[in-house]
Amino acid sequence: MTTHQEPEPGNDEAVATTAHGTTPAVVGDPIADPGLPPHEPRPTDVDPHAERRAERQVATLFGLSTLFAILFVVSYFVFDVGKNPTVIAGYGASNVALGVTLGLALLLIGIGAIQWARKLMSDVEIVEMRHPASSSEQDRADAVAALDQGISDSGIARRPLLRNSLIGALAALGLPAVVALRDLGPLPRGDLAVTVWKKGMRLVNDVAGTPIKPSDVEIGQLINGEPAVFFEDKPNGEPKFEGTRLNDAKTKAAIIIVRMKPEDITPPKGRENWGVEGILCYSKICTHVGCPISLWEQQTHHLLCPCHQSTFDLADGGKVIFGPAARSLPQLPIMVDSEGYLVAQSDFTEPVGPSYWERG
């Protein structure tokens, strides 16, 4: 059948009849009769057996999608991707299996949804005259009503087999996502809780590796620093930091060193001796999502993250005063060694970097 939008309130034009004799048309409309052919019912509209068969077909497609999503997870763990990977037709078996299974899982959901719409959802022809400007309140109400009608016509409420099989297929797609995300790298717990900093390790300039004395730092100055261990050939007899080990350690150990007037500093309880003559040291990594920070406001003692504008008050223990960061910037306790250079008193006393669920 054909439906037609009612004339706007206040429209006194006469109402005509379309060529099909079933739909009213307003005189003056761009097209009095859109020329739609007579409605032809589908087999599933008139044959209950065909309807149930189509419903089973769609449910089968959703079920197969669930199966291929599970096979994606199985393939991830079964095929070796190490030094001697499994090969299929000259290609890595893992890549082939993961691509095929995930592709089929998505494809079968798409085919099932198309078949559901073509064979089981309400089959009607609708004519809508386009308005030139924003919709009226009545049109908006009609749109919501049409949406509700579409939900009703889809039969999702009265076809539990289709609804539940679709939900199962979509839920199963979460399994490949979990596996793929887990493969991006190790969980942060443990990795962020410990850095290479330890008692007596010198603070150095992160470019030249030059050790820093209190007299080298002026009031209002900010220095980007690293631990001296990265610039030593064999620190404490250990192998030199190189490659990914060096990059990983540097990202966690990066620091900023600032100096302000001692009377401007309000140290948190227990941190009264964490600085040297107004010199304080903090992690360079924002506690929101891990961006490096070095935008320093000398007069306010605020440190601003360039990514999302989290702002920390370094004169007050690195406390968050603005932005999405949820916790203070970790502070590194420092002192002076026997040669007058700035060194760490210990490692950070809390995990550095972005917050995570298991951080205790």
Phi, psi and omega per residue, in radians:
M1 nan 2.992 -3.112
T2 -2.125 2.368 3.070
T3 -1.973 2.792 -3.080
H4 -2.519 2.471 3.123
Q5 -1.188 2.368 3.109
E6 -1.216 2.644 3.103
P7 -1.129 2.654 3.132
E8 -1.084 2.610 3.077
P9 -0.969 2.428 -3.140
G10 1.610 -0.089 3.122
N11 -1.506 1.934 -3.065
D12 -1.695 0.217 -3.109
E13 -1.174 2.677 -3.127
A14 -1.210 2.772 3.120
V15 -1.888 2.218 3.135
A16 -1.843 3.125 -3.135
T17 -2.031 2.432 -3.137
T18 -1.281 2.991 -3.123
A19 -1.102 -0.503 -3.124
H20 -1.360 -0.254 3.129
G21 1.312 0.265 -3.070
T22 -2.123 -0.232 -3.014
T23 -2.253 2.204 3.080
P24 -1.220 2.564 3.104
A25 -2.329 2.378 -3.131
V26 -1.413 2.282 3.096
V27 -1.100 2.275 -3.114
G28 1.787 -0.141 3.047
D29 -1.123 2.628 3.141
P30 -0.952 -0.702 -3.135
I31 -2.311 1.975 -3.132
A32 -1.195 -0.654 3.132
D33 -2.319 2.000 -3.105
P34 -1.157 -0.176 3.086
G35 1.427 0.467 3.128
L36 -1.238 2.461 3.099
P37 -1.272 2.849 3.107
P38 -0.999 2.493 -3.104
H39 -1.186 2.290 3.112
E40 -1.941 2.027 3.141
P41 -1.174 2.578 3.093
R42 -1.452 2.791 3.093
P43 -0.963 -0.644 -3.111
T44 -1.279 -0.241 3.106
D45 -1.399 -0.436 -3.025
V46 -2.065 -0.247 -3.088
D47 -2.067 1.878 -3.139
P48 -1.022 -0.577 3.127
H49 -1.158 -0.734 3.107
A50 -1.129 -0.643 3.121
E51 -1.112 -0.811 -3.140
R52 -1.166 -0.621 3.106
R53 -1.119 -0.744 3.119
A54 -1.128 -0.665 3.116
E55 -1.104 -0.728 3.112
R56 -1.140 -0.666 3.128
Q57 -1.084 -0.799 -3.138
V58 -1.125 -0.756 3.118
A59 -1.075 -0.637 3.103
T60 -1.112 -0.728 3.094
L61 -1.059 -0.752 3.114
F62 -1.145 -0.661 3.117
G63 -1.131 -0.724 3.100
L64 -1.125 -0.628 3.077
S65 -1.055 -0.759 3.088
T66 -1.034 -0.743 -3.141
L67 -1.073 -0.780 -3.115
F68 -1.209 -0.543 3.055
A69 -1.115 -0.702 3.089
I70 -1.173 -0.707 3.114
L71 -1.103 -0.528 3.050
F72 -1.027 -0.832 -3.138
V73 -1.119 -0.734 3.121
V74 -1.083 -0.763 -3.135
S75 -1.089 -0.634 -3.127
Y76 -1.034 -0.676 -3.086
F77 -1.592 -0.385 -3.046
V78 -1.427 -0.805 -3.012
F79 -1.464 2.347 -3.111
D80 -1.412 2.350 3.099
V81 -2.110 0.344 -3.118
G82 -1.432 -2.467 -3.088
K83 -1.212 -0.496 3.128
N84 -2.139 1.267 -3.077
P85 -1.218 2.635 3.041
T86 -1.197 2.412 -3.056
V87 -2.110 2.384 3.041
I88 -2.197 2.062 3.117
A89 0.925 0.655 3.103
G90 1.457 -0.009 3.139
Y91 -2.030 2.706 3.105
G92 -1.060 2.162 -3.074
A93 -1.054 -0.625 -3.129
S94 -1.095 -0.834 -3.140
N95 -1.102 -0.732 -3.138
V96 -1.104 -0.840 -3.084
A97 -1.149 -0.767 -3.131
L98 -1.132 -0.742 3.136
G99 -1.138 -0.776 -3.102
V100 -1.170 -0.822 -3.079
T101 -1.164 -0.763 3.133
L102 -1.195 -0.688 3.111
G103 -1.084 -0.763 3.130
L104 -1.197 -0.622 3.106
A105 -1.055 -0.779 3.125
L106 -1.232 -0.732 -3.113
L107 -1.081 -0.749 -3.095
L108 -1.175 -0.599 3.049
I109 -1.125 -0.727 3.119
G110 -1.108 -0.785 3.132
I111 -1.113 -0.729 3.130
G112 -1.082 -0.732 3.133
A113 -1.136 -0.686 3.119
I114 -1.132 -0.774 3.135
Q115 -1.126 -0.655 3.081
W116 -1.034 -0.814 -3.117
A117 -1.179 -0.707 -3.056
R118 -1.282 -0.591 -2.976
K119 -1.896 -0.408 -2.965
L120 -2.141 -0.477 3.108
M121 -1.278 2.789 -3.107
S122 -0.981 2.400 -3.089
D123 -1.980 1.664 3.136
V124 -2.353 2.768 3.051
E125 -1.820 2.328 -3.087
I126 -2.180 2.344 3.074
V127 -1.967 2.232 3.126
E128 -2.263 2.124 3.071
M129 -1.391 2.225 -3.092
R130 -1.337 2.354 3.097
H131 -1.555 2.653 -3.057
P132 -1.396 -0.341 -3.065
A133 -2.283 -2.818 -3.103
S134 -1.117 2.683 -3.087
S135 -1.224 2.599 3.050
S136 -1.366 2.945 3.116
E137 -1.067 -0.632 3.122
Q138 -1.131 -0.728 3.114
D139 -1.103 -0.683 3.125
R140 -1.132 -0.749 3.090
A141 -1.084 -0.672 3.104
D142 -1.132 -0.650 3.135
A143 -1.119 -0.752 3.095
V144 -1.108 -0.722 3.111
A145 -1.104 -0.690 3.107
A146 -1.131 -0.659 3.099
L147 -1.111 -0.794 3.105
D148 -1.074 -0.673 3.122
Q149 -1.148 -0.675 3.111
G150 -1.100 -0.699 3.091
I151 -1.095 -0.722 3.122
S152 -1.153 -0.729 -3.110
D153 -1.178 -0.509 -3.123
S154 -1.130 -0.398 3.124
G155 1.337 0.252 -3.060
I156 -1.145 -0.482 -3.141
A157 -1.358 -0.571 -3.083
R158 -1.800 0.118 3.075
R159 -2.131 1.296 -3.071
P160 -1.076 -0.520 3.139
L161 -1.101 -0.823 3.121
L162 -1.165 -0.788 -3.104
R163 -1.056 -0.822 -3.073
N164 -1.237 -0.629 3.123
S165 -1.217 -0.629 3.080
L166 -1.154 -0.773 3.108
I167 -1.052 -0.716 3.124
G168 -1.118 -0.716 3.140
A169 -1.150 -0.746 3.126
L170 -1.166 -0.681 3.117
A171 -1.138 -0.657 -3.137
A172 -1.144 -0.480 3.099
L173 -1.139 -0.315 3.066
G174 -1.190 -0.440 -3.139
L175 -1.119 -0.870 3.064
P176 -1.038 -0.629 -3.134
A177 -1.124 -0.739 3.136
V178 -1.098 -0.785 -3.125
V179 -1.121 -0.764 -3.110
A180 -1.149 -0.723 3.120
L181 -1.169 -0.670 3.126
R182 -1.128 -0.459 -3.107
D183 -1.369 -0.129 -3.125
L184 -1.203 -0.391 3.136
G185 2.809 3.084 -3.114
P186 -1.218 2.684 3.061
L187 -1.157 2.627 -3.043
P188 -1.180 -0.412 -3.075
R189 -1.018 2.260 -3.133
G190 1.607 -0.778 -3.119
D191 -1.202 -0.673 -3.094
L192 -1.598 -0.208 -3.079
A193 -1.342 -0.372 -3.069
V194 -2.318 2.402 3.033
T195 -2.131 -3.077 -3.120
V196 -1.404 -0.145 -3.141
W197 -1.094 2.418 3.036
K198 -2.685 2.968 -3.032
K199 -1.004 2.289 3.093
G200 1.540 -0.090 -3.133
M201 -1.341 2.266 -3.049
R202 -1.323 2.578 3.000
L203 -1.535 2.283 -3.134
V204 -2.301 2.773 3.030
N205 -1.081 2.355 -3.005
D206 -1.307 -0.115 3.121
V207 -1.757 -0.960 -3.066
A208 -1.636 -0.290 -3.102
G209 1.309 0.405 -3.103
T210 -1.406 2.214 3.078
P211 -1.060 2.687 -3.015
I212 -2.082 2.282 3.010
K213 -1.806 2.727 3.111
P214 -0.972 -0.594 -3.129
S215 -1.213 -0.263 3.134
D216 -1.410 -0.228 -3.039
V217 -1.904 2.136 3.129
E218 -1.623 2.725 3.100
I219 -1.080 2.271 -3.119
G220 1.601 -0.111 -3.086
Q221 -1.504 2.604 3.018
L222 -2.165 2.292 3.119
I223 -2.115 2.277 3.025
N224 -1.457 2.212 -3.030
G225 -2.296 2.999 3.104
E226 -2.536 2.905 2.997
P227 -1.307 2.579 -3.090
A228 -1.095 -0.339 -3.061
V229 -1.041 -0.481 -3.121
F230 -1.258 -0.264 -3.084
F231 -1.915 0.159 3.121
E232 -1.805 2.498 -3.117
D233 -1.183 -0.848 -3.141
K234 -2.409 1.374 -3.112
P235 -1.142 2.094 3.103
N236 0.959 0.546 3.121
G237 1.355 0.051 -3.138
E238 -1.544 2.782 3.099
P239 -1.071 2.604 3.125
K240 -1.163 2.496 3.090
F241 -1.210 2.165 3.139
E242 -2.501 2.832 3.026
G243 0.977 -2.420 -3.081
T244 -1.151 -0.540 3.105
R245 -1.087 -0.708 3.117
L246 -1.162 -0.816 -3.118
N247 -1.083 -0.742 -3.135
D248 -1.110 -0.775 -3.130
A249 -1.166 -0.682 -3.125
K250 -1.132 -0.692 -3.103
T251 -1.108 -0.545 -3.117
K252 -1.544 -0.504 -3.022
A253 -1.645 -0.088 -3.093
A254 -1.031 2.412 -3.078
I255 -2.351 2.887 2.936
I256 -2.178 2.452 3.134
I257 -2.050 2.170 -3.117
V258 -2.234 2.726 3.084
R259 -2.296 2.357 3.095
M260 -2.462 3.010 3.128
K261 -1.157 2.309 -3.111
P262 -0.946 -0.594 -3.109
E263 -1.241 -0.265 3.115
D264 -1.489 -0.174 -3.038
I265 -1.602 2.327 3.038
T266 -2.051 1.519 -3.061
P267 -1.245 2.449 3.055
P268 -1.105 2.815 -3.124
K269 -1.031 2.243 -3.137
G270 1.631 -0.116 -3.124
R271 -1.960 0.326 -3.067
E272 -1.055 -0.505 -3.108
N273 -1.925 0.463 -3.139
W274 -1.530 -0.125 -3.131
G275 -2.070 3.011 3.141
V276 -2.301 1.872 3.047
E277 0.939 0.743 3.138
G278 1.504 0.025 3.108
I279 -1.629 2.190 3.125
L280 -2.157 2.703 -3.119
C281 -2.272 2.283 3.139
Y282 -2.288 2.800 3.007
S283 -1.101 2.517 3.140
K284 -1.514 -0.087 -3.014
I285 -1.745 2.149 -3.122
C286 -1.084 2.472 -3.126
T287 -1.445 0.089 3.089
H288 -1.495 -1.312 3.111
V289 -2.209 0.203 3.001
G290 1.624 0.327 3.104
C291 -1.266 2.574 3.059
P292 -1.295 2.423 -3.067
I293 -2.054 2.402 3.010
S294 -2.778 0.275 3.114
L295 -1.477 1.764 -2.940
W296 -1.901 2.203 3.062
E297 -1.767 1.878 -3.012
Q298 -1.094 -0.744 -3.014
Q299 -1.269 -0.652 -3.084
T300 -1.654 -0.216 -3.086
H301 1.135 0.500 3.141
H302 -1.740 2.487 3.066
L303 -2.000 2.181 -3.024
L304 -1.920 2.276 3.057
C305 -1.435 2.231 -3.089
P306 -1.280 -0.274 -3.062
C307 -1.371 -0.927 -3.060
H308 -2.320 0.310 3.009
Q309 1.142 0.393 2.979
S310 -1.101 2.385 -3.064
T311 -2.181 2.311 -3.078
F312 -2.102 2.433 3.100
D313 -1.661 1.805 -3.079
L314 -1.291 -0.295 3.071
A315 -1.406 -0.147 -3.108
D316 -2.237 0.874 3.067
G317 1.224 0.356 3.137
G318 1.288 0.405 -3.087
K319 -1.117 2.482 3.091
V320 -1.315 2.211 3.101
I321 -2.037 -0.150 3.119
F322 -2.881 2.612 3.016
G323 1.716 -3.128 -3.009
P324 -1.393 -0.202 3.139
A325 -1.024 2.441 -3.033
A326 -1.792 -0.186 -3.125
R327 -2.515 2.817 -3.076
S328 -1.130 2.772 3.084
L329 -1.259 2.209 -3.133
P330 -1.046 2.401 -3.125
Q331 -1.875 2.400 3.092
L332 -1.695 2.098 3.109
P333 -1.225 2.302 -3.089
I334 -2.218 2.854 3.080
M335 -2.679 -3.001 3.121
V336 -2.014 2.352 3.135
D337 -1.475 -3.057 -3.061
S338 -1.135 -0.344 3.140
E339 -1.723 0.077 3.076
G340 1.531 0.209 -3.137
Y341 -1.703 2.652 3.095
L342 -1.269 2.250 3.122
V343 -2.363 2.870 3.117
A344 -1.432 2.514 3.020
Q345 -1.406 -0.461 -3.107
S346 -3.002 -3.039 2.982
D347 -1.306 3.012 3.005
F348 -1.008 2.497 -3.123
T349 -1.538 0.008 3.083
E350 -2.550 2.794 -3.134
P351 -1.063 2.474 3.072
V352 -1.587 3.007 3.042
G353 1.403 -2.925 -3.057
P354 -1.134 2.682 3.107
S355 -1.253 2.698 3.090
Y356 -2.588 2.870 -2.963
W357 -1.056 -0.707 -3.016
E358 -1.460 -0.026 -3.096
R359 -1.096 2.146 -3.131
G360 -2.021 nan nan
